[in-house]
Amino acid sequence: MAKKAINRLKVVLAEQGRTNKWLAEKLDKNTATISRWCTNEMQPSLESLVEIAETLNVDVRQLLLPTVNRT
């Protein structure tokens, strides 16, 4: 069964021209952890999502895919 994408971390990093390594250094996390988050293999905790949003200067909602189709 394919993994369901939940977060947009990889997209937001690309939009800002940032790398996984940069984020790992800012959050003091292993680059493998950031990579797993970016590929949606694992999900960051809510606390980590807030820390990521603050680091990237975005609303935490920008890091998540919507759960309801919005038209």
N, C-alpha and C positions, 0 to 999 in steps of 0.2 A: 504494500500500500504506500502510495506517495505521501511525503510529508506535506502537511498543509502550511502554507505561508501564513504567519501570524504577525510578524514584525516587518518593518520597512527599513531596518537599520542600514542594510547594504546600500539602499537607494539614497537615503539621507546622507550617508558618508560620501557617496559619489557626487551628489549634488553640491556638496561643500568642498569637494576636492581633497577629502581626508582619507586616510588609510586605516586599515585595521590596526596596524602597528601603532599609529599615532594615538588612536583611541585606547589601546591597551596600555600605553605609557601614561596617558592622562588618568585612567581609572585604576592604575596599578594592578592590572589583570594580565593573565597569560594570553598571548596572541592566539593560541588555539581556542581559548574560550570565546574570544571575540569572533573568530572565524565561525565557530559553531552557532553563535547567535546570528551572524550575518546570513548563514545558509539555512536558518530556521531548523537546524538539527536539534538545538536546545533553545530555550527561551530565558532571557534574563529575568531576575526577580523584579517585582514592582519597585523595590528600592533602587535596584540597578537601573531600571528604566528611567526613573526620576533623575538619577545621577548622570546618565547618558544625555538626557534632554538638557540638563543644565550645562553640561560640558559642550554640547553642540549648539546651545542657545536657541533651542526650538521648544515648542509646546510638546509635552509628552505624547499627545494624541497624534502628532505627526509621525511618531515611531511605530504606530500600530495600523494595521489594515482595518477598515470598517467591517463590522459584522452584519450590517444591514445594507442592502443595495440602496444607494441614494441616487435619485434621478431628478 
